[in-house]
């Protein structure tokens, strides 16, 4: 008799769970996933980069981040200064994506060297 009672209880629970599951699923709002083309994704990325662009050194609206923050890489000391290491503001790291904002002209050797120097220096610190 105990086994039969357990089977009936299990069946009642299955019925309740099934009913509640159906009620919950019927209330679920299915949102259609937005599919962007490659061009739209690139445009969105470039817009985001433009909005968050924070140039180096004196070009930054709030001024240099620390005592070793310069627009010209020739002025940057290779070894980081204590002021630089303790700075709470993220360093200026250029994004190497065509069309991304940068303080030097697009396609120039200076821009390429600037990006490589800053990224390599950041990797080493």
Order of alpha helices (4+ residues) and beta strands (2+ residues): alpha-alpha-alpha-alpha
